[in-house]
């Protein structure tokens, strides 16, 4: 058992938060360090045997910002970035500190969240567009229109995609009707395609006549989610590079809309709502089973 005995014998405190339905179990390990095994992480994330979430978020102390945020997928693997989780934790820290701004240390770098009315804006930094740094496999080339034979996947897919790294790798496919894509069938095949050596988040985007974008996402190691903040950022960047949208764009995901805008320096700013659903205690028996 890797949970510190300093926690209440009744269980481990947690919060359940979400950004547009992209949901998180949030554990605060700033006062008492916390280490969870892969089995415990998987059990907490399980929607039938645990609490259930798209990602588990661990808040730790940081010498660089207000706190350090660690992100774990449902399979227990740690990942670099999650835009919706960043908004949630920024909101939590800002409220806790009585401030409008929060600085969060992540594996993807130091991210800054700021209150904008009822929403939270997070500076997600500059997009990475370099082949090797995304990363992609094979001979390096331009990453805006990468040829890929996808007839075997679906005749509705184009013969190319755009690649962007927003703290994690993304493949963006612009299609006529994102809602018509068989996400559960095509998503896993593209996530694990050999061109993505670290796997990738896969986005299917449709640019509407009004300039907004309809977006559906298959998240690496998490599957179909109601919203993915870094995917929205990556899609906006790709659409802007292709000349399909302006510097500010509204993206409509199954869980709701996000606004993505670019700063004069090209930094990606993501704006959207956050919510806290409930809080409670994880019963020790749940963690003991998976220890």
Buried (B, 14 or more C-beta within 10 A) or exposed (E): EEBEEEBEEEBBBBBBBBBBBBBBBBBBBEEEEBEBBEBBBBBBBBEEEBBBBBBBBBBBEBEEBBBBBBBBBBEBBEBBBBBBBBBBBBBBBBEEEEEEBBBBBBBBBBBBBBBEEEBBBBBBBBBBBEBEEBBBBEEEEEBBBBEBEBEEBBEBBEEEBBBBBBBBBBBBBBBEEBEEBEBEEBBBBBBEBEBBEBBBBBBBBBBEEEEBBBBBBBBBBBBBBBBBBBBBBBBBBBBBBBEBBEEBBBBBBBBBBBBBBBEEEEEBBBBBBBEBEEEEEBEBEBBEEBB
